[in-house]
Amino acid sequence: MPDLLLELRSEEIPARMQRKAAGDLKKLVTDALVEAGLTYEGAREYWTPRRLTLDVRGVDARSKDVVEERKGPRTDAPPKAIEGFLRGAGLSSIEEATVQSDPKKGDFYVATIRKPGRAAEEIIAEAMPKIVRDFPWPKSMRWGPASAAPGSLRWVRPLQSILCTFGPETEEPIVVDFEVGGIRAGNITAGHRFHAPEPFKVRRFDDYAAGLEKALVVLDAERRKDIIRHDAENLAFAKGLEVVPDEGLLEEVSGLVEWPVTLMGAFEEEFLQIPPEVIQLTIKANQKCFVTRPQGGDAASILSNDFLLVSNIKATDGGSDIARGNGKVVRARLSDALYFWETDQADLPDVASLKPSADKLGLDLSKPLDQRMAKLDALGVTFHAKLGTQGERVARITALAETIAAAVYPDGAELAGETVSAEELKRHVKRAALLAKADLTTEAVGEFPELQGLMGRYYAALQGEHPSVQAAIEDHYKPLGPGDQVPADPVAICVSLADKLDMLVGFWAIDEKPTGSKDPYALRRAALGVIRVVLEKGLTLRLGAFTPAGDLLAFFHDRLKVQLRDSGARHDLVDAVLSGGADADASISPLRGRSANRTRRTTTTSSTSPAGWRRSAPSSPPRTARTSFPAIAARRTFWRRKRRRARRSPPRSISRFCQNRKRSCSPAPSTGPRSS
């Protein structure tokens, strides 16, 4: 059967768009083939920085003939109805239609419409221009003199050529002839931009892929990733190092090169005093390079001053000039990062003017991080127009975190391997809450916002803060998603809960609630974060003490249902366990999550009779609000009502009820004959 080969070659496509664009091309083309009545055996998409390629195997050479019968009006219908039927069916006269009879509807006309099949190349030539013009790029552009005309072709980057061939393996394939924006499809493509820019002819996919390989183009993106990964690991291993894994960067770099050549560069060891996360992010964001570390190191270990880069050129000098040039740029970027790191550890020039803010919040201006927090308050940075400044929010979080610490840990907690009293815990919680947002005004976070929290932890360690305070500054943002870990330290737990509850209560107070799919302030994530922290850390949190009753409690109630269902509990059992609703005394407790899962196990192992439910009840954990599970109570109520109805029913109904229940019961005496 014939195969279809399609290539759209352009200037460099942004790496982040390539994979999705290739998938979109495959879907659009195959959907067009199927819609036109063509089937195919398989299709696979490929992409490089300069081309999107589609290989479709086993395509029908021709669509099938279609015979359609269209029912028309009755034979005695008005002439206007018959004329409309003829126009719709494409008939010239009523004699071309047949007459069929129906016992109920009488005689009526039927038109037999025969649509002959079409050649596959004709279908492809008709479908491709629309696919190219309507391609769903996130961003597109026009170019050249034709861009001034209305309706001119748009593409992500200037489109240079289109290759489209169709035919079986045993015959010479044909070129599917169509034109888009002045570019006519052919059987010509080109290789690497610098090493093999000469065009060459293509017949089908096998010689297409082989020709690109000779022209220094690796067509398969996964193969390019494997080449980069293995070459980088080998270069690092040769120097006793290992590559710090970064799948996101590997995906991006594989979309920047058609012929990957991995090289190693270096920078001065004096830059290693910068936190490793800052070094990695600096090199990754600016130069798309991989960092290395000594073999056997972990995520917290110190890095090496060697880095790995990927070139798109096979240099004659082995790439030494390329590596040296990248090293110069990396050194310049790391010099900026070192300046940020050292500046953030020094005193602010206007520290004297920050005394009012420091006195208000209880900060120590002899410490750099306290100065940054005082500056955040003094600047009056707005958190939200209706919710005040960041300094006011920090004050709210501090007060709320102390209240949560007293409620969740009334007898103190274990911090850094030692047990502390409740008062000492509150003191650490207050300190951590005050410094949690202090790094927002640092130079490092201003350059790399994704390092907020982490840089605060580093600066807190430098000024001698308690380890639990350091952990809380970094972890109070967690969890950031379903795959993220929850805070582990009690101080971090209190600050994290306070941060999320303050956000939820505040936005609820100004009526900025999530609606449908819109949640601009990530309030659903904040509510799920509170629930996950409480459930995974075995806490009991009375929401009524921290949030106003009403919509917010109902919102928490719904989020808890979602969390339990995602954990595998059946939806009906979740509804039963949480049937108490959301009220001012509502609480989130691990007991409720275990109840749903335990109830699920009970229903699969116990009898469906009330006796089975009664036997399972004592093995369930006791509840504080009720003496049994709501699901069990609901089942008992159902049977009690049924028994009462049965006692008021005639003897036959009672007999049937007793038979269904499989237990002995005496029928009530009859009050008289029954009417039929």
SULVENMO-V800121 format. One record per pair of residues at least 24 apart in sequence whose C-alpha atoms are under 8 Angstrom apart, sorted by sequence separation. I is the first residue (numbers start at 0). J is the second residue. D is the distance in Angstrom with one decimal. If there is no record, write none. Layout:
I & J & D
I & J & D
//
This chain:
21 & 45 & 6.4
37 & 61 & 7.1
74 & 98 & 7.8
88 & 112 & 7.0
160 & 184 & 7.2
161 & 185 & 6.4
162 & 186 & 5.1
190 & 214 & 4.7
191 & 215 & 5.6
275 & 299 & 7.8
343 & 367 & 7.2
344 & 368 & 8.0
346 & 370 & 7.5
353 & 377 & 6.6
401 & 425 & 5.5
404 & 428 & 7.4
452 & 476 & 7.6
467 & 491 & 7.1
471 & 495 & 7.7
556 & 580 & 7.4
21 & 46 & 6.3
37 & 62 & 5.4
162 & 187 & 6.2
189 & 214 & 7.8
190 & 215 & 6.6
191 & 216 & 5.8
224 & 249 & 6.6
275 & 300 & 7.9
500 & 525 & 7.7
556 & 581 & 6.1
594 & 619 & 7.6
609 & 634 & 7.3
36 & 62 & 5.4
37 & 63 & 8.0
161 & 187 & 8.0
162 & 188 & 6.8
190 & 216 & 6.2
224 & 250 & 7.0
227 & 253 & 7.6
275 & 301 & 6.4
499 & 525 & 5.4
500 & 526 & 7.8
569 & 595 & 7.9
572 & 598 & 6.8
594 & 620 & 7.6
609 & 635 & 6.7
24 & 51 & 8.0
35 & 62 & 7.2
36 & 63 & 6.9
152 & 179 & 7.5
161 & 188 & 8.0
275 & 302 & 6.2
401 & 428 & 6.3
499 & 526 & 7.2
553 & 580 & 7.8
568 & 595 & 6.2
572 & 599 & 6.6
18 & 46 & 7.1
25 & 53 & 6.4
152 & 180 & 5.4
160 & 188 & 7.3
234 & 262 & 7.9
400 & 428 & 6.6
401 & 429 & 6.3
530 & 558 & 8.0
553 & 581 & 5.5
568 & 596 & 5.6
17 & 46 & 6.5
24 & 53 & 7.5
151 & 180 & 6.7
224 & 253 & 5.6
234 & 263 & 7.3
400 & 429 & 7.0
499 & 528 & 7.7
500 & 529 & 7.7
526 & 555 & 6.3
530 & 559 & 6.7
552 & 581 & 5.7
563 & 592 & 6.3
567 & 596 & 7.9
609 & 638 & 7.5
17 & 47 & 7.5
21 & 51 & 5.9
172 & 202 & 6.2
223 & 253 & 5.9
231 & 261 & 6.2
271 & 301 & 7.6
499 & 529 & 6.9
552 & 582 & 6.9
569 & 599 & 6.8
590 & 620 & 7.8
17 & 48 & 7.4
20 & 51 & 7.7
21 & 52 & 7.2
171 & 202 & 7.4
172 & 203 & 7.2
230 & 261 & 6.2
231 & 262 & 7.7
271 & 302 & 7.0
397 & 428 & 7.7
398 & 429 & 7.6
527 & 558 & 6.2
552 & 583 & 7.7
568 & 599 & 6.7
21 & 53 & 7.8
73 & 105 & 7.2
74 & 106 & 5.9
227 & 259 & 6.5
271 & 303 & 7.6
397 & 429 & 5.5
400 & 432 & 7.1
526 & 558 & 6.9
527 & 559 & 7.4
530 & 562 & 8.0
563 & 595 & 7.6
598 & 630 & 8.0
73 & 106 & 5.8
74 & 107 & 5.0
220 & 253 & 6.6
226 & 259 & 7.3
227 & 260 & 7.4
271 & 304 & 7.0
496 & 529 & 5.9
549 & 582 & 7.4
552 & 585 & 7.5
14 & 48 & 6.9
17 & 51 & 7.9
73 & 107 & 3.9
74 & 108 & 6.3
220 & 254 & 7.4
223 & 257 & 7.8
227 & 261 & 6.3
270 & 304 & 8.0
360 & 394 & 7.1
548 & 582 & 6.3
549 & 583 & 7.9
594 & 628 & 7.8
13 & 48 & 7.2
72 & 107 & 5.5
73 & 108 & 6.2
223 & 258 & 7.8
248 & 283 & 7.3
252 & 287 & 6.9
397 & 432 & 5.0
523 & 558 & 7.5
527 & 562 & 7.4
548 & 583 & 5.1
12 & 48 & 5.2
71 & 107 & 6.4
72 & 108 & 5.9
223 & 259 & 6.8
268 & 304 & 5.8
396 & 432 & 6.5
397 & 433 & 6.2
435 & 471 & 7.3
436 & 472 & 7.7
496 & 532 & 7.8
547 & 583 & 7.5
11 & 48 & 5.0
12 & 49 & 6.1
70 & 107 & 7.7
71 & 108 & 4.9
267 & 304 & 6.5
431 & 468 & 4.8
435 & 472 & 4.6
10 & 48 & 7.8
11 & 49 & 4.8
12 & 50 & 7.9
70 & 108 & 6.4
71 & 109 & 5.4
164 & 202 & 6.8
165 & 203 & 7.7
266 & 304 & 5.5
427 & 465 & 7.7
430 & 468 & 7.0
431 & 469 & 7.4
434 & 472 & 6.8
435 & 473 & 7.7
10 & 49 & 5.5
70 & 109 & 4.6
71 & 110 & 7.2
164 & 203 & 6.8
218 & 257 & 7.4
248 & 287 & 6.9
265 & 304 & 5.6
266 & 305 & 6.6
286 & 325 & 7.5
393 & 432 & 7.0
394 & 433 & 7.3
543 & 582 & 7.5
544 & 583 & 7.9
9 & 49 & 5.3
69 & 109 & 5.7
70 & 110 & 6.5
217 & 257 & 5.7
265 & 305 & 4.3
393 & 433 & 6.3
427 & 467 & 7.5
428 & 468 & 7.3
431 & 471 & 6.1
432 & 472 & 7.6
435 & 475 & 7.6
492 & 532 & 7.2
543 & 583 & 4.6
544 & 584 & 7.8
8 & 49 & 5.7
9 & 50 & 6.0
68 & 109 & 6.6
69 & 110 & 5.1
216 & 257 & 5.0
217 & 258 & 5.9
248 & 289 & 7.9
264 & 305 & 5.8
265 & 306 & 5.8
427 & 468 & 6.4
431 & 472 & 6.2
542 & 583 & 7.4
543 & 584 & 5.0
8 & 50 & 4.3
68 & 110 & 5.7
69 & 111 & 6.4
215 & 257 & 7.4
216 & 258 & 5.4
263 & 305 & 6.8
264 & 306 & 5.3
286 & 328 & 7.9
504 & 546 & 6.3
542 & 584 & 6.9
543 & 585 & 6.0
7 & 50 & 5.5
8 & 51 & 6.6
68 & 111 & 4.6
69 & 112 & 7.4
215 & 258 & 5.8
263 & 306 & 5.8
264 & 307 & 6.1
286 & 329 & 7.2
393 & 436 & 7.4
485 & 528 & 7.9
504 & 547 & 7.7
541 & 584 & 6.4
542 & 585 & 5.8
543 & 586 & 7.5
6 & 50 & 6.6
7 & 51 & 5.3
67 & 111 & 5.8
68 & 112 & 6.1
245 & 289 & 7.8
263 & 307 & 4.5
264 & 308 & 7.3
480 & 524 & 7.0
507 & 551 & 7.0
541 & 585 & 6.0
542 & 586 & 5.5
6 & 51 & 5.7
7 & 52 & 6.5
66 & 111 & 6.9
67 & 112 & 5.0
120 & 165 & 7.0
262 & 307 & 5.7
263 & 308 & 6.2
479 & 524 & 7.4
500 & 545 & 7.7
541 & 586 & 4.3
542 & 587 & 7.3
6 & 52 & 4.4
66 & 112 & 5.7
67 & 113 & 6.3
243 & 289 & 6.9
261 & 307 & 6.9
262 & 308 & 5.3
485 & 531 & 7.2
486 & 532 & 7.2
500 & 546 & 7.7
540 & 586 & 5.4
541 & 587 & 6.7
5 & 52 & 5.6
6 & 53 & 6.5
66 & 113 & 4.5
132 & 179 & 7.7
242 & 289 & 6.9
243 & 290 & 5.9
261 & 308 & 5.8
262 & 309 & 6.1
282 & 329 & 6.4
285 & 332 & 7.7
485 & 532 & 5.8
504 & 551 & 7.6
539 & 586 & 6.7
540 & 587 & 5.4
4 & 52 & 7.5
5 & 53 & 5.2
65 & 113 & 5.8
66 & 114 & 6.2
131 & 179 & 7.5
242 & 290 & 6.3
243 & 291 & 5.4
261 & 309 & 4.4
262 & 310 & 7.3
480 & 528 & 8.0
503 & 551 & 7.8
539 & 587 & 5.9
540 & 588 & 6.6
4 & 53 & 6.0
5 & 54 & 6.7
64 & 113 & 7.3
65 & 114 & 5.0
128 & 177 & 7.2
242 & 291 & 4.5
243 & 292 & 6.7
260 & 309 & 5.5
261 & 310 & 6.2
479 & 528 & 7.6
487 & 536 & 7.8
539 & 588 & 4.6
3 & 53 & 7.9
4 & 54 & 5.0
64 & 114 & 5.8
65 & 115 & 6.3
127 & 177 & 7.7
128 & 178 & 6.8
241 & 291 & 5.5
242 & 292 & 6.6
259 & 309 & 6.1
260 & 310 & 5.0
282 & 332 & 7.7
478 & 528 & 5.7
485 & 535 & 7.9
538 & 588 & 6.1
539 & 589 & 7.2
579 & 629 & 7.8
3 & 54 & 6.0
4 & 55 & 6.5
64 & 115 & 4.5
65 & 116 & 7.2
124 & 175 & 6.1
128 & 179 & 5.5
240 & 291 & 6.3
241 & 292 & 5.6
259 & 310 & 5.9
260 & 311 & 6.2
281 & 332 & 6.7
282 & 333 & 8.0
415 & 466 & 6.8
477 & 528 & 7.4
537 & 588 & 7.1
538 & 589 & 6.9
578 & 629 & 6.7
2 & 54 & 7.5
3 & 55 & 5.0
63 & 115 & 7.2
64 & 116 & 4.4
123 & 175 & 7.3
124 & 176 & 6.1
125 & 177 & 7.6
240 & 292 & 5.5
241 & 293 & 6.1
258 & 310 & 7.9
259 & 311 & 5.3
260 & 312 & 6.8
281 & 333 & 6.9
415 & 467 & 6.7
537 & 589 & 5.7
576 & 628 & 6.5
577 & 629 & 7.7
608 & 660 & 7.7
2 & 55 & 5.7
3 & 56 & 6.5
63 & 116 & 4.8
124 & 177 & 5.3
240 & 293 & 4.5
241 & 294 & 5.2
256 & 309 & 7.9
258 & 311 & 5.4
259 & 312 & 7.5
260 & 313 & 6.6
414 & 467 & 6.4
534 & 587 & 7.6
576 & 629 & 5.5
2 & 56 & 4.6
62 & 116 & 4.7
63 & 117 & 7.6
121 & 175 & 7.8
239 & 293 & 6.5
240 & 294 & 4.9
241 & 295 & 7.9
256 & 310 & 7.0
257 & 311 & 6.4
258 & 312 & 7.0
533 & 587 & 6.9
534 & 588 & 6.1
535 & 589 & 7.4
575 & 629 & 5.8
576 & 630 & 6.1
1 & 56 & 6.9
2 & 57 & 5.5
3 & 58 & 7.2
61 & 116 & 6.3
62 & 117 & 5.4
120 & 175 & 5.8
239 & 294 & 6.2
256 & 311 & 4.9
258 & 313 & 7.9
278 & 333 & 6.9
281 & 336 & 7.6
533 & 588 & 6.6
534 & 589 & 4.6
575 & 630 & 4.9
0 & 56 & 7.8
1 & 57 & 5.5
2 & 58 & 5.8
61 & 117 & 5.5
62 & 118 & 6.5
235 & 291 & 7.2
255 & 311 & 7.7
262 & 318 & 6.8
533 & 589 & 7.1
0 & 57 & 4.8
1 & 58 & 5.4
61 & 118 & 4.4
62 & 119 & 6.8
252 & 309 & 7.2
530 & 587 & 6.9
0 & 58 & 6.1
1 & 59 & 6.8
60 & 118 & 6.2
61 & 119 & 5.0
264 & 322 & 5.0
278 & 336 & 7.7
534 & 592 & 7.5
572 & 630 & 7.1
0 & 59 & 6.5
1 & 60 & 6.3
60 & 119 & 5.3
263 & 322 & 6.3
264 & 323 & 6.6
277 & 336 & 7.3
431 & 490 & 7.4
0 & 60 & 7.0
59 & 119 & 6.9
60 & 120 & 7.9
262 & 322 & 6.5
266 & 326 & 6.1
431 & 491 & 7.9
58 & 119 & 8.0
264 & 325 & 7.2
265 & 326 & 5.9
372 & 433 & 7.6
264 & 326 & 5.8
372 & 434 & 6.5
375 & 437 & 7.0
428 & 490 & 5.3
432 & 494 & 5.8
240 & 303 & 7.8
266 & 329 & 7.1
267 & 330 & 7.5
270 & 333 & 6.7
273 & 336 & 7.5
427 & 490 & 6.8
428 & 491 & 7.8
431 & 494 & 7.3
266 & 330 & 6.0
270 & 334 & 7.6
273 & 337 & 6.2
372 & 436 & 7.0
375 & 439 & 7.7
369 & 434 & 6.9
372 & 437 & 4.3
375 & 440 & 6.4
428 & 493 & 7.0
191 & 257 & 7.1
368 & 434 & 7.2
371 & 437 & 5.4
372 & 438 & 7.5
374 & 440 & 7.5
424 & 490 & 7.3
428 & 494 & 6.8
191 & 258 & 7.7
270 & 337 & 6.8
273 & 340 & 6.8
371 & 438 & 6.8
369 & 437 & 7.1
372 & 440 & 7.7
368 & 437 & 6.2
371 & 440 & 6.0
368 & 438 & 7.1
371 & 441 & 6.9
360 & 433 & 7.5
414 & 488 & 7.1
414 & 489 & 7.3
231 & 307 & 6.7
413 & 489 & 7.7
412 & 489 & 7.0
37 & 119 & 7.4
227 & 309 & 7.4
404 & 490 & 7.9
35 & 122 & 7.1
368 & 455 & 7.8
404 & 493 & 5.8
32 & 122 & 7.5
368 & 458 & 6.6
403 & 493 & 6.0
32 & 123 & 7.4
368 & 459 & 6.8
401 & 493 & 7.7
400 & 493 & 5.4
403 & 496 & 7.9
368 & 462 & 7.9
400 & 494 & 5.3
403 & 497 & 7.3
31 & 126 & 6.7
367 & 462 & 7.6
366 & 462 & 6.6
400 & 496 & 7.4
397 & 494 & 7.7
400 & 497 & 5.0
28 & 126 & 7.9
343 & 441 & 5.9
396 & 494 & 7.3
399 & 497 & 5.6
28 & 127 & 7.6
343 & 442 & 6.4
342 & 442 & 7.4
343 & 443 & 7.6
397 & 497 & 7.7
396 & 497 & 5.5
28 & 130 & 7.5
339 & 441 & 8.0
340 & 442 & 7.5
396 & 498 & 5.8
399 & 501 & 7.9
27 & 130 & 6.8
339 & 442 & 5.2
340 & 443 & 6.5
339 & 443 & 5.4
396 & 501 & 6.5
395 & 501 & 7.3
336 & 443 & 7.1
392 & 501 & 8.0
24 & 134 & 7.9
23 & 135 & 7.7
344 & 458 & 7.2
20 & 135 & 7.9
20 & 136 & 7.2
194 & 312 & 7.8
193 & 312 & 7.7
386 & 505 & 6.7
16 & 136 & 8.0
386 & 506 & 8.0
16 & 137 & 8.0
385 & 509 & 7.0
407 & 538 & 6.9
407 & 539 & 7.0
407 & 540 & 6.9
406 & 540 & 7.8
12 & 155 & 6.7
12 & 156 & 6.4
11 & 156 & 6.8
10 & 156 & 5.4
9 & 156 & 6.2
10 & 157 & 5.7
9 & 157 & 5.6
10 & 158 & 6.7
9 & 158 & 4.2
10 & 159 & 7.3
8 & 158 & 6.2
9 & 159 & 4.9
54 & 204 & 6.8
7 & 158 & 7.3
8 & 159 & 5.7
9 & 160 & 6.9
7 & 159 & 7.9
8 & 160 & 5.3
7 & 160 & 6.3
8 & 161 & 6.3
7 & 161 & 4.9
6 & 161 & 5.7
7 & 162 & 6.6
5 & 161 & 7.5
6 & 162 & 4.9
5 & 162 & 5.5
6 & 163 & 6.5
4 & 162 & 7.5
5 & 163 & 4.5
4 & 163 & 5.5
5 & 164 & 6.8
3 & 163 & 7.3
4 & 164 & 5.3
3 & 164 & 5.9
4 & 165 & 6.5
3 & 165 & 4.6
2 & 165 & 5.6
3 & 166 & 6.9
1 & 165 & 6.4
2 & 166 & 5.5
1 & 166 & 4.4
2 & 167 & 5.9
0 & 166 & 7.7
1 & 167 & 3.8
2 & 168 & 7.7
0 & 167 & 5.4
1 & 168 & 7.0
0 & 168 & 7.8
47 & 217 & 7.8
47 & 218 & 6.2
46 & 218 & 6.5
47 & 219 & 7.6
45 & 218 & 6.5
46 & 219 & 6.9
47 & 220 & 6.8
277 & 450 & 8.0
45 & 219 & 5.9
46 & 220 & 6.5
45 & 220 & 7.0
8 & 188 & 7.8
4 & 203 & 6.4
3 & 203 & 7.8
4 & 204 & 6.2
2 & 203 & 7.8
48 & 254 & 5.6
47 & 254 & 6.2
48 & 255 & 5.8
47 & 255 & 7.9
48 & 256 & 6.5
47 & 256 & 7.4
48 & 257 & 6.6
47 & 257 & 6.1
15 & 251 & 6.6
14 & 251 & 5.6
17 & 254 & 7.2
14 & 252 & 7.6
14 & 253 & 7.9
15 & 254 & 7.8
14 & 254 & 4.6
13 & 254 & 7.7
14 & 255 & 6.1
13 & 255 & 7.9
//
